[in-house]
């Protein structure tokens, strides 16, 4: 635990705070990627954790995320964009 837990935290911070590969393209990681691109992030983190664990003499069998906690402000903004887009497609523009 003294070796593995800090290593996993470090790798997660580095991956979530940098870049992921999505659809063959490398791009900056966004908060909503923890929901939308969960598989890509899990795969990247698992690969890096395995590499680091081998150095420490530890074998990692599987690594999975629990539920991601996304701030409600980001979820509301996403929902508004979704509702606004559907209104435009239906031709209902509010001029308020």
Backbone torsions as a table, in degrees:
resi	resn	phi	psi	omega
1	UNK	NA	-37.1	-178.1
2	UNK	-66.8	-24.1	-179.5
3	UNK	-98.2	-45.2	-171.0
4	UNK	-72.3	-47.4	-175.6
5	UNK	-60.4	-50.4	177.9
6	UNK	-62.7	-33.8	179.3
7	UNK	-65.3	-45.1	179.8
8	UNK	-63.7	-44.3	178.6
9	UNK	-59.1	-42.4	-179.7
10	UNK	-63.8	-46.2	-179.8
11	UNK	-63.6	-44.0	179.8
12	UNK	-60.6	-46.0	178.0
13	UNK	-59.3	-43.3	-178.4
14	UNK	-66.0	-42.0	-178.5
15	UNK	-71.9	-48.5	-177.2
16	UNK	-66.7	-27.5	-179.6
17	UNK	-93.9	7.5	-177.4
18	UNK	-129.5	-108.3	-174.4
19	UNK	-131.9	154.7	172.2
20	UNK	-132.3	163.5	176.7
21	UNK	-103.7	119.8	-179.9
22	UNK	-128.7	122.4	179.6
23	UNK	61.4	32.7	179.2
24	UNK	80.6	-0.3	179.8
25	UNK	-115.2	140.1	178.3
26	UNK	-90.8	132.0	178.4
27	UNK	-150.5	165.9	179.5
28	UNK	-65.0	142.9	178.2
29	UNK	-78.0	136.3	176.9
30	UNK	-112.7	159.8	-178.0
31	UNK	-57.1	-45.4	-176.7
32	UNK	-68.6	-11.8	174.5
33	UNK	-64.1	-24.4	177.0
34	UNK	-63.1	-20.8	176.0
35	UNK	-103.0	-51.4	-173.0
36	UNK	-73.6	-37.6	-176.1
37	UNK	-117.7	36.6	-175.3
38	UNK	-55.0	-44.7	-179.0
39	UNK	-61.4	-44.0	-179.6
40	UNK	-63.7	-41.3	179.9
41	UNK	-68.9	-44.1	178.5
42	UNK	-60.3	-43.6	-179.9
43	UNK	-62.4	-45.8	179.9
44	UNK	-62.4	-47.0	-179.2
45	UNK	-65.0	-43.1	-179.8
46	UNK	-61.3	-42.6	178.8
47	UNK	-60.8	-47.0	-178.3
48	UNK	-68.7	-37.6	178.3
49	UNK	-65.1	-41.8	178.2
50	UNK	-60.0	-43.5	179.3
51	UNK	-60.5	-45.7	-179.9
52	UNK	-69.3	-36.8	-179.0
53	UNK	-65.9	-37.4	177.9
54	UNK	-59.2	-40.2	178.3
55	UNK	-60.8	-32.0	-178.7
56	UNK	-91.1	1.0	179.8
57	UNK	77.7	27.2	-178.8
58	UNK	-118.6	139.7	176.8
59	UNK	-103.7	127.3	178.1
60	UNK	-101.9	120.0	-179.6
61	UNK	-84.2	-42.8	-176.7
62	UNK	-157.1	147.6	178.0
63	UNK	-136.2	124.3	179.3
64	UNK	-136.1	149.5	177.4
65	UNK	-84.9	151.8	167.2
66	UNK	-85.5	-161.4	178.2
67	UNK	-70.3	135.0	175.4
68	UNK	-80.2	135.4	178.6
69	UNK	-102.0	106.0	-178.8
70	UNK	-101.6	133.0	178.9
71	UNK	-57.3	136.9	-177.7
72	UNK	-56.6	-31.1	-179.8
73	UNK	-59.6	-37.7	179.7
74	UNK	-72.2	-36.8	179.4
75	UNK	-68.7	-38.2	179.1
76	UNK	-65.9	-44.1	179.7
77	UNK	-61.1	-39.8	179.0
78	UNK	-65.5	-41.6	179.4
79	UNK	-64.3	-41.7	178.5
80	UNK	-61.5	-42.8	178.7
81	UNK	-62.7	-38.9	179.4
82	UNK	-65.9	-45.4	179.6
83	UNK	-66.8	-42.6	178.7
84	UNK	-61.9	-40.1	178.7
85	UNK	-65.6	-38.5	179.6
86	UNK	-70.6	-32.6	176.6
87	UNK	-66.1	-42.3	179.9
88	UNK	-63.8	-38.8	179.9
89	UNK	-65.7	-31.0	-179.9
90	UNK	-88.7	-5.9	178.0
91	UNK	83.5	18.6	-180.0
92	UNK	-104.0	96.2	178.7
93	UNK	-100.4	130.3	173.2
94	UNK	-91.6	131.6	-179.2
95	UNK	-104.0	27.0	-179.5
96	UNK	-75.1	NA	NA
